Amino acid sequence: MKHYVRNNATEHLSYDRQVRTNIIDKMIGWGDRVAKFSWDKGHPDGPEVHFITSTGIIEIYNKNTERHITDLIARPGQINRYYKAVGKEAPEEIMRLAEEHTRLGYNNI
């Protein structure tokens, strides 16, 4: 698995997402990467690589530049989409965490 570095951040992540990053740092934790998905939504900057972590965080990187684009505090539906796209079922523990984060409103940060 290719290694993507968390601190190779875009300006969007560095400046626009500081509150979310602080919530992840101080309240949720980053966890370990448990899954990797290639994702191509036709974005002008190219395809992406999305990592799911054991704490229900989605780390998003540009596949071509390896720049860290953003992090999401995942909702259950987001987690499900990744796994369904590859014919698998999402891990129960990550789904439970995503449900809890949604209940707490973290996905709106």
TANORMO-V397605 format. One line per field, one symbol per residue. burial: 1 if it has 9 or more other ideal C-beta (glycine too) atoms within 8 Angstrom, else 0. Layout:
burial = ???
This chain:
burial = 0001000011011100100110110001011011011110000001111111111111111110011111111111011101100000010001101110110001100
